[in-house]
Amino acid sequence: MTPALAWLERMLRPRLQSLAGEVAQRIVGGLCLLLSLVLVLPVPLGNMLPALAISLAMLGLLGRDGLWVAVGGLVGIVSFVIAVGVVYAMIKATIFLLSRALA
């Protein structure tokens, strides 16, 4: 694990300070709250992207690197959209199966 952490530390540097400031910390916190709700969904392998997004954003905040915060935010938004789509499809499939079974 040490080589991976050394590589991550080399990649982190202070840039895009506005994305790692006080206001951004609150926005990222809200996004992490939404992603934590996605983490508890019983979707197989559905927690990997939200966990990656939270990790990237937090690494960015720890290193004051706004680029990593932005990448974490984008991955988080994509994972949230995917999770909403999966839940919507599961609800539609359940309604379809119940309508077929009761008809």
N, C-alpha and C positions, 0 to 999 in steps of 0.2 A: 504494500500500500504506500510505502514511502516514496517510490518513484512517481506514482500518480499524484500524490500531494505536492511533490516538488514541481512537477509540470504545471499543476494548477496555480501554485504560487508564482511561477514565472509568468503566467498568462495574466494574472491580476495586476492592474496598475490603475492609479487614479485617472479617470477620464470621464467625460460627460457628467460632471459633478451635479448638474441639475437633476439627473435621474437617480442620484443616490443621496439626495438631501432629505430634510425633515418632512416635507410634504410628500415626497416620493415614498418615504418609509411608511407613511400611513396608507397610501394607495396600495403599495405592495402588501401590506398587512391585510387589507381588505380582500385582495386577490387570493392571498394564502388562505384566508378564512373560507372563501368559496371553494378553493381547491381541496381543502380539508374535508368539506362536505362530499366532494366527488370521491375522495379516498375511501369513505365508508360505504359507498355503493357496492352491492354484491355483484359486480361485473367482473368476470374472469379477466385477469391481466389489465384491468381498467385503472389500476392505481400507479402504473409505471410512469406514464407521462405527467400526471399531476405531481408526483414525487420528484421527478426530474426538474420540473418547472420551479417548484419550491426551493430545491437545492441550488439551482442556478441563480435564482433571484437573491437568495440569502448569501451565497458566495459573493455576489456583486455588492450587496450592502456591507458585508464585512470588509471587503477590500476597497470600498468607495469607488467601485467601477460601474459606472452607469451603463456601459455596453452589456455587461453580464446581466444587469437588472433588466434591461430591455429584452434581451434574448430570453430570459426566464419568464418575463411577462408575455411575450409572444407565444412561447411554448405553453404557458398556462392558459391563454385564451384559446389556443387550438385544442388543447386537451379538454377544456370545459365545453367547447362546441361539440366535440366528438362524444363526450359523456352525455350531453343533452340529447344528441341524436340517437345514441344507443338506448337510452331510457325511453325516448319517444317510440322507437321501433319496438321495444319490448311491450310497451303499453298497447300499441296498435295490434301486435301479434296476439296478445292476450284477449283483447276485445274480439278479434277475428275468430280465434279458437272457441271462445265462449259462445259467440253467436252461431257458429256452426254446430256446436254441441247441443245447444238449446233449441235449435230450429227443427 
